[in-house]
Amino acid sequence: MATTIFAKQALTASGWQENIALSIDGNGRISDISAATGNEDSNVGILLPALSNLHSHTFQRAMAGLAEQRGSNPIDDFWSWRKVMYRFLEILSPEDIEVIAAQVQMEMLESGYAASAEFHYLHHNHNGAHYDNIGELSERLFQASLQSGIGYTHLPVLYIRGGLDDRELQGGQRRFACDLDQFEKLFTSLSSSMAELPNDTVLGVAPHSLRAVSKEGLIMASRLDNNTPIHIHISEQQSEVNDVVHALGSRPIRWLLDNLDVDERWCLIHATHTEPSELTDFANSGAVAGLCPITEANLGDGIFDALTFVQHGGRYGVGSDSNVKIGLSEELRMLEVSQRLRDQRRVVLSSEEMPSNGRFLYSHAAMGGAQALARDSGRIEVGALADLVALNDQHYSIAALSNDTVLDAWIFACDDDIVSDVWAAGRHMVRDGQHVLRDVISNKFLHTIKRLRQQL
């Protein structure tokens, strides 16, 4: 259904404009940007292109806060966190997975994201037994996206082995298992079932990591569809880097660049531990760096060298990953402040052409996230998907501010409670700061989370 929006200020592809009317057609795309008439359907203060959340494991939202106590090993790290995650996997039902996903997607929308990419590696039952429908759990996430209204890119995960030594999958990992034939069947099945979803839904692939997928698997996954996005975890932990060097003879990103045709379709998640030559070649490939600063800090991963990367033309976006905290502005803030702490300076991610730290962070993440999701968004321009976020210009934190200073204040001086409205491909899912189905979705989640915590 066509609709119009009045905005006092809007960040369009051609820059900031005042008092505009934006029209959205029946296909969820921006059809016109013109002077306001006063007869628009919705009135907002600050209108921005909405970001895409490029990396999420929705089920992990239900275990947030449960892995923050030190175990028997005084040096707690990512690998001990994984043990908690695997225990949690053993109690999740298909219904639980759908309910949790709807909650997470709702929170993403209320935070200001219009779209999300789900790095989905749960394919089977608790003991690894296959469902009658190989796409059962993926289709649960499809249903969640229909309820939440979020723009959605689904990334089924190829997960073949338990490590670079080809060990078998154990425990919770058995829910991930797919050999090459099974994964191809899964991809084909999901391609068919997606016909019932909104036309802005995208299907991609996600070979989990170099430790979980062989070179043969990486090549197969990347060739299932020559137009689909490809996401992979890589170089997240130093121990992972050491293991890859020992097994494959080179560092993870270097090995990937040397052995696969890495291009604009690819999104390299985390990429935390790099050498300068890797960063340069990574940037030149056109692939997106999928950065998840809140989760990376929570897991003690390290700091991505974003400054060097963007200086070489690198593209990046942000994601909420483990969903321990869903906060759009906080992801961008932590990305910047990590660079400041490392380099002992301020306003690191900026340029002469774009001196505003907030504008630089936001605009680059908008375009990089859209690319990673294979989504025609990230900008306010005629023809683009109407992925839009509005900020309440009467909130004290941004009141009387204009243009780039609004973004500086949002990212560095307040939180996402200033988000008033969000449209995902024209679907008006957040109004007056709340998702239109908040009560229904959150009540189901509350019931589910109570039961799950009692089972742990």
DOLOFI-191913 format. One line per 10 residues: number of its first residue (from 0); their letters; for each residue z, x, y of C-alpha. Coordinates in pm, 1 decimal. Last residue first. Layout:
BEGIN
NUM = a = Z X Y | ...
end
This chain:
BEGIN
455 = lqqrlrkith = 3254.6 1905.9 -2531.6 | 3251.3 1540.5 -2637.2 | 3471.1 1414.2 -2352.6 | 3241.9 1585.4 -2105.4 | 2943.3 1402.3 -2251.9 | 3108.7 1060.3 -2224.3 | 3204.4 1107.4 -1860.1 | 2859.9 1241.3 -1776.4 | 2684.0 940.3 -1925.7 | 2888.8 673.4 -1744.3
445 = lfknsivdrl = 2850.2 858.2 -1414.4 | 2476.1 901.6 -1471.3 | 2421.1 531.3 -1532.0 | 2614.8 449.6 -1214.6 | 2418.3 710.9 -1016.8 | 2078.1 566.7 -1109.1 | 2157.5 202.4 -1034.5 | 2352.9 275.9 -716.4 | 2097.3 519.6 -574.8 | 1790.7 302.8 -630.4
435 = vhqgdrvmhr = 1647.7 320.6 -274.8 | 1761.1 680.4 -242.1 | 1995.4 726.7 50.8 | 1972.8 898.0 388.4 | 1862.7 597.1 591.7 | 1573.0 542.6 351.2 | 1477.6 769.7 62.6 | 1204.1 666.0 -182.3 | 917.9 568.8 49.9 | 628.4 628.6 -191.1
425 = gaawvdsvid = 345.6 778.4 17.0 | 278.7 1066.5 -219.7 | 656.1 1124.3 -217.4 | 806.5 990.0 106.8 | 1152.0 1094.5 220.4 | 1375.7 949.8 490.0 | 1697.8 1033.1 676.8 | 1769.2 1395.4 589.2 | 2054.2 1508.6 817.0 | 2292.4 1510.5 519.3
415 = ddcafiwadl = 2094.7 1811.3 395.2 | 2333.7 2069.1 534.7 | 2406.0 2232.2 868.7 | 2382.6 2550.6 1074.8 | 2139.4 2792.2 909.4 | 1863.8 2582.2 752.3 | 1887.2 2274.2 971.0 | 1949.5 2468.9 1293.5 | 1656.2 2707.2 1247.6 | 1433.8 2415.6 1145.4
405 = vtdnslaais = 1519.5 2220.9 1461.4 | 1474.0 2538.9 1667.2 | 1112.5 2543.5 1550.7 | 1020.6 2235.0 1757.5 | 1294.4 2057.6 1947.4 | 1668.9 2032.6 1981.1 | 1844.4 1751.5 2171.2 | 2050.7 1653.9 1862.6 | 2005.2 1898.5 1573.2 | 2362.3 1944.0 1447.5
395 = yhqdnlavld = 2491.5 1631.1 1621.8 | 2276.1 1401.0 1409.7 | 2066.0 1187.1 1643.1 | 1744.6 1363.1 1537.2 | 1786.9 1229.6 1183.6 | 1541.6 1436.1 980.9 | 1229.3 1298.9 814.0 | 1068.8 1434.6 498.8 | 706.3 1389.1 395.8 | 489.3 1426.8 89.1
385 = alagveirgs = 193.5 1215.4 202.9 | -67.5 1392.2 -9.4 | -317.5 1575.9 207.1 | -637.4 1414.4 337.5 | -542.0 1421.7 703.7 | -287.8 1695.8 759.0 | 87.6 1727.4 740.6 | 132.7 2028.0 512.4 | 294.2 2123.8 183.2 | 81.3 1888.9 -24.6
375 = dralaqaggm = -213.9 1887.7 -262.3 | -1.8 1962.1 -568.3 | -82.6 2226.6 -825.8 | 296.6 2252.2 -865.0 | 299.8 2624.8 -785.2 | 56.3 2574.8 -497.7 | 273.7 2304.8 -340.8 | 578.6 2527.0 -372.0 | 401.5 2817.5 -205.0 | 283.0 2601.2 84.2
365 = aahsylfrgn = 618.9 2442.4 157.1 | 812.3 2763.8 87.5 | 600.1 2949.7 343.1 | 652.7 2680.1 604.5 | 1027.6 2657.5 547.3 | 1116.2 3025.5 552.3 | 892.6 3104.9 850.3 | 1004.2 2798.8 1047.6 | 1371.8 2875.1 986.0 | 1340.9 3242.9 1080.3
355 = spmeesslvv = 1153.3 3156.8 1401.2 | 945.0 3457.8 1501.8 | 622.6 3313.4 1354.5 | 325.7 3516.5 1486.3 | 542.4 3826.0 1532.5 | 688.1 3768.0 1188.6 | 992.0 3623.7 1012.8 | 1193.9 3683.3 696.7 | 1455.9 3932.0 814.7 | 1627.1 3748.0 1097.1
345 = rrqdrlrqsv = 1934.2 3977.6 1085.3 | 2016.0 4327.0 961.9 | 2236.7 4494.3 702.8 | 1948.6 4538.9 453.4 | 2116.3 4393.2 143.3 | 2331.1 4144.2 330.3 | 2040.3 4030.4 545.6 | 1804.9 3991.7 248.2 | 2066.7 3781.5 68.4 | 2108.5 3582.6 391.5
335 = elmrleeslg = 1741.1 3483.0 387.3 | 1713.8 3349.6 33.8 | 2059.6 3198.1 66.4 | 1952.0 2994.8 369.6 | 1633.7 2879.2 197.5 | 1821.3 2757.4 -110.6 | 2094.0 2610.5 113.0 | 1843.5 2402.0 309.1 | 1714.5 2241.2 -8.7 | 2052.5 2179.1 -166.5
325 = ikvnsdsgvg = 2100.5 2082.0 -528.7 | 2398.9 2268.5 -671.2 | 2448.4 2373.9 -1033.9 | 2092.0 2249.7 -1069.1 | 2014.4 2519.5 -1327.7 | 1677.1 2589.9 -1158.9 | 1702.5 2449.4 -801.8 | 1360.5 2575.4 -696.2 | 1209.5 2766.4 -407.4 | 857.0 2872.4 -315.9
315 = yrgghqvftl = 685.9 3204.0 -264.8 | 353.8 3360.6 -168.3 | 307.0 3735.9 -126.5 | 93.2 3866.3 158.3 | 201.2 4230.0 130.3 | 471.9 4188.3 394.4 | 575.8 3877.5 203.1 | 669.5 4081.3 -104.1 | 838.4 4364.3 82.8 | 1064.6 4116.0 261.5
305 = adfigdglna = 1129.4 3901.1 -45.6 | 1285.3 4183.0 -243.6 | 1452.1 3950.5 -493.8 | 1829.2 3992.6 -503.9 | 2036.7 4011.6 -823.5 | 2091.6 3795.3 -1128.7 | 2460.8 3722.3 -1083.5 | 2432.4 3384.6 -1254.7 | 2558.9 3185.4 -955.7 | 2358.5 3398.9 -714.0
295 = etipclgava = 2036.6 3345.8 -909.9 | 2121.8 2975.5 -936.5 | 2157.2 2934.6 -560.6 | 1865.0 3167.8 -481.8 | 1603.9 3005.3 -706.7 | 1279.2 3187.9 -627.1 | 947.5 3109.7 -794.3 | 718.6 3389.4 -677.2 | 368.6 3244.1 -652.7 | 56.0 3409.5 -793.1
285 = gsnafdtles = -218.8 3529.1 -557.9 | -271.4 3847.6 -758.8 | -229.2 4061.1 -445.4 | 139.3 3968.1 -418.2 | 204.2 4069.6 -780.0 | 12.1 4392.3 -723.5 | 230.5 4479.5 -424.5 | 552.6 4369.7 -591.7 | 475.8 4572.6 -904.1 | 398.6 4881.0 -693.7
275 = pethtahilc = 730.4 4843.9 -509.5 | 941.1 4819.0 -829.6 | 1083.9 4490.4 -943.4 | 1402.4 4323.7 -1065.1 | 1429.7 3965.5 -944.5 | 1100.8 3820.1 -1063.5 | 1289.5 3485.4 -1051.6 | 1012.5 3259.2 -1189.8 | 658.9 3395.3 -1184.2 | 427.2 3108.5 -1090.5
265 = wredvdlndl = 68.4 3138.4 -1210.7 | -235.7 2931.8 -1119.4 | -317.3 3158.2 -824.0 | -394.8 3450.3 -1056.1 | -254.1 3643.5 -1352.6 | -527.8 3722.6 -1604.2 | -292.7 3860.2 -1867.0 | -222.7 4209.6 -2005.6 | -181.3 4441.0 -1706.4 | -18.3 4185.7 -1475.6
255 = lwriprsgla = 219.5 4074.1 -1751.3 | 314.0 4430.7 -1847.2 | 379.1 4525.0 -1483.8 | 591.0 4215.6 -1436.5 | 798.8 4287.7 -1746.5 | 839.6 4669.1 -1714.5 | 639.7 4884.2 -1951.6 | 635.7 5007.9 -2311.3 | 642.7 4676.1 -2490.1 | 966.1 4687.9 -2691.8
245 = hvvdnvesqq = 1179.6 4940.5 -2499.1 | 1042.6 4843.0 -2157.8 | 1089.9 4475.7 -2247.1 | 1450.9 4534.3 -2353.7 | 1532.9 4728.2 -2036.0 | 1384.3 4457.6 -1814.8 | 1583.3 4190.6 -2000.6 | 1900.0 4394.5 -1953.0 | 1825.2 4404.6 -1580.1 | 1813.3 4026.0 -1563.9
235 = esihihiptn = 1548.4 3793.2 -1418.6 | 1238.3 4001.8 -1488.3 | 1031.3 3699.2 -1587.9 | 1059.3 3327.4 -1650.4 | 705.6 3186.0 -1677.7 | 502.5 2914.0 -1508.3 | 135.0 2828.6 -1559.3 | -39.0 2562.1 -1348.2 | -332.9 2375.4 -1509.1 | -695.7 2419.3 -1415.1
225 = ndlrsamilg = -822.2 2625.8 -1710.1 | -652.7 2397.6 -1960.0 | -518.6 2524.5 -2291.3 | -618.0 2877.6 -2189.6 | -288.3 3000.8 -2043.7 | -95.1 2870.9 -2343.5 | -320.6 3053.6 -2589.6 | -303.6 3383.1 -2401.1 | 73.9 3370.5 -2373.0 | 108.6 3278.4 -2738.9
215 = eksvarlshp = -103.9 3572.8 -2851.9 | 98.7 3804.2 -2628.2 | 413.1 3679.5 -2800.5 | 652.8 3426.4 -2649.3 | 1035.3 3419.5 -2636.1 | 1116.1 3769.4 -2503.2 | 817.7 3767.7 -2269.3 | 939.0 3441.5 -2122.0 | 915.3 3063.6 -2157.7 | 540.3 3011.3 -2183.1
205 = avglvtdnpl = 533.7 2721.8 -1938.3 | 236.4 2488.0 -1926.5 | 106.5 2237.5 -1672.5 | 68.9 1860.8 -1645.2 | 45.0 1705.5 -1297.9 | 148.5 1364.6 -1162.5 | -24.5 1266.6 -833.4 | -218.4 990.4 -1012.2 | 98.8 798.5 -1090.4 | 177.1 782.2 -1464.7
195 = eamssslstf = 6.8 574.8 -1735.0 | -260.3 837.1 -1806.2 | 22.0 1083.6 -1864.5 | 46.3 968.5 -2227.1 | -290.7 1123.5 -2310.0 | -226.8 1468.3 -2161.7 | 118.0 1455.7 -2319.7 | -29.7 1424.3 -2667.7 | -276.5 1706.5 -2609.5 | -0.7 1937.6 -2482.2
185 = lkefqdldca = 223.4 1852.5 -2776.8 | -57.0 1910.3 -3025.8 | -128.9 2250.0 -2867.8 | 240.9 2331.6 -2885.8 | 260.7 2236.9 -3250.5 | -36.5 2458.6 -3337.0 | 105.5 2755.6 -3145.9 | 453.7 2733.3 -3295.8 | 711.7 2532.0 -3112.2 | 1090.1 2574.1 -3110.7
175 = frrqggqler = 1299.4 2458.0 -2814.7 | 1551.7 2237.2 -2997.7 | 1612.8 2526.8 -3236.2 | 1751.2 2723.7 -2942.2 | 2072.7 2520.9 -2961.2 | 2175.1 2703.9 -3275.8 | 1940.5 2983.5 -3380.3 | 1576.3 3075.8 -3326.5 | 1441.9 3338.3 -3563.7 | 1425.6 3706.0 -3463.5
165 = ddlggriylv = 1088.7 3837.1 -3342.6 | 1235.9 4169.4 -3215.7 | 1143.0 4066.2 -2861.0 | 1384.7 3779.2 -2890.5 | 1463.1 3438.7 -3035.3 | 1105.8 3340.6 -3112.6 | 838.9 3080.0 -3040.3 | 921.3 2900.4 -2715.8 | 627.0 2732.7 -2542.1 | 768.3 2515.5 -2267.2
155 = plhtygigsq = 628.9 2184.8 -2147.1 | 574.2 2201.5 -1769.6 | 565.7 1858.6 -1606.9 | 472.3 1833.8 -1240.3 | 620.8 1529.9 -1068.9 | 624.4 1368.1 -728.1 | 953.6 1180.4 -723.2 | 961.8 803.2 -763.1 | 1311.8 809.3 -914.1 | 1233.1 545.3 -1175.6
145 = lsaqflresl = 885.6 672.2 -1261.7 | 1017.1 1028.6 -1268.4 | 1286.6 928.5 -1517.5 | 1025.4 764.4 -1737.8 | 816.1 1081.9 -1740.6 | 1131.6 1274.0 -1829.2 | 1181.5 1053.7 -2133.2 | 815.0 1114.4 -2213.4 | 886.4 1483.7 -2237.5 | 1169.4 1409.4 -2479.0
135 = egindyhagn = 956.1 1204.0 -2715.6 | 638.0 1414.7 -2692.9 | 629.2 1508.2 -3062.8 | 669.0 1141.2 -3150.5 | 834.7 1111.1 -3491.1 | 1103.1 1342.5 -3353.9 | 1119.1 1689.3 -3504.0 | 1434.2 1831.4 -3658.8 | 1576.6 2126.1 -3464.5 | 1937.2 2041.7 -3545.8
125 = hnhhlyhfea = 2000.8 1860.3 -3217.5 | 1660.9 1689.3 -3215.1 | 1338.0 1839.3 -3082.4 | 1134.0 1922.6 -2770.4 | 1377.5 2054.0 -2510.1 | 1197.6 2329.9 -2318.6 | 1099.7 2152.7 -1999.2 | 1039.2 2360.7 -1687.4 | 1033.0 2051.5 -1467.1 | 837.3 2090.9 -1145.2
115 = saaygselme = 963.8 1872.2 -862.8 | 826.5 1673.8 -572.4 | 935.2 1520.3 -241.9 | 1227.3 1754.4 -173.4 | 1451.7 1655.1 118.1 | 1804.3 1666.1 -26.3 | 1792.6 1292.3 -93.5 | 1477.7 1350.7 -299.0 | 1640.6 1628.0 -498.4 | 1947.4 1413.9 -560.4
105 = mqvqaaivei = 1728.1 1134.4 -697.6 | 1543.9 1383.1 -918.7 | 1874.2 1507.9 -1053.7 | 2000.6 1157.7 -1126.9 | 1675.7 1053.9 -1297.6 | 1684.8 1371.5 -1508.6 | 2042.6 1304.5 -1620.2 | 1955.4 951.9 -1735.3 | 1645.2 1067.1 -1923.8 | 1823.0 1353.6 -2100.8
95 = depslielfr = 2115.0 1130.1 -2197.2 | 1878.0 873.8 -2351.7 | 1705.8 1146.4 -2556.1 | 2048.2 1256.1 -2684.0 | 2240.2 1564.7 -2568.7 | 2527.4 1691.0 -2787.3 | 2395.9 2022.8 -2923.0 | 2245.0 2127.2 -2592.3 | 2590.7 2166.9 -2438.7 | 2682.9 2435.8 -2688.4
85 = ymvkrwswfd = 2361.3 2618.9 -2596.5 | 2443.1 2604.6 -2226.1 | 2791.0 2746.4 -2279.1 | 2644.3 3038.9 -2473.3 | 2381.5 3090.4 -2202.6 | 2655.3 3158.5 -1945.5 | 2764.5 3453.7 -2162.6 | 2411.6 3594.6 -2137.2 | 2390.7 3540.6 -1762.2 | 2700.9 3749.8 -1698.8
75 = dipnsgrqea = 3075.3 3785.7 -1751.0 | 3218.2 4136.6 -1753.4 | 3582.4 4078.6 -1856.5 | 3458.2 3975.1 -2204.2 | 3708.4 3731.2 -2355.6 | 3578.2 3455.2 -2129.8 | 3593.2 3418.8 -1755.6 | 3581.4 3061.9 -1629.8 | 3288.4 2925.7 -1427.2 | 3074.0 2786.3 -1709.2
65 = lgamarqfth = 3164.1 2417.3 -1686.8 | 3095.2 2376.4 -1314.4 | 2751.3 2223.9 -1364.2 | 2708.4 2114.5 -1726.4 | 2541.5 1780.6 -1644.4 | 2300.5 1945.7 -1399.7 | 2175.3 2157.6 -1690.6 | 1972.2 1861.5 -1818.1 | 1739.5 1887.1 -1516.4 | 1601.2 2234.5 -1587.4
55 = shlnslapll = 1420.7 2285.5 -1258.0 | 1171.5 2518.0 -1093.6 | 917.2 2449.8 -817.6 | 1107.5 2207.0 -595.1 | 826.2 2088.6 -369.3 | 893.3 2085.3 3.2 | 831.4 1794.8 239.5 | 594.5 1827.8 535.3 | 810.5 1753.4 835.9 | 887.7 1452.0 1057.3
45 = igvnsdengt = 1167.7 1467.3 1313.4 | 1304.6 1142.3 1460.5 | 1180.5 854.8 1250.3 | 1036.5 504.7 1301.1 | 880.2 310.9 1014.5 | 615.2 34.8 1003.5 | 435.3 143.6 1321.7 | 365.2 -100.9 1606.7 | 468.1 122.2 1898.2 | 116.4 252.3 1948.1
35 = aasidsirgn = 173.0 618.1 1860.6 | -100.0 872.1 1932.1 | -292.9 977.1 1622.6 | -268.2 1120.9 1273.9 | -483.2 942.7 1015.6 | -538.6 901.8 641.5 | -243.9 1090.3 495.8 | -258.5 1036.7 121.2 | -60.7 806.1 -106.5 | -366.1 642.3 -262.0
25 = gdislaineq = -315.5 319.8 -67.4 | -347.5 505.4 262.5 | -77.1 667.2 472.9 | -104.0 657.5 854.0 | 85.7 886.3 1089.6 | 158.0 773.5 1442.4 | 258.8 1046.4 1684.0 | 512.5 1070.4 1961.6 | 521.0 1450.3 1988.5 | 322.3 1719.6 1809.8
15 = wgsatlaqka = 426.9 2053.3 1661.7 | 154.3 2268.9 1513.2 | -201.1 2227.7 1381.0 | -92.4 2161.7 1022.7 | 156.8 1909.5 1158.6 | 524.5 1954.1 1239.6 | 617.1 1613.1 1379.7 | 833.2 1507.8 1673.0 | 915.6 1155.3 1793.4 | 767.8 1023.2 1469.9
5 = fittam = 615.5 677.5 1413.2 | 513.3 608.4 1053.7 | 236.4 385.4 919.9 | 179.6 216.0 585.1 | -100.9 141.3 339.1 | 0.0 0.0 0.0
end
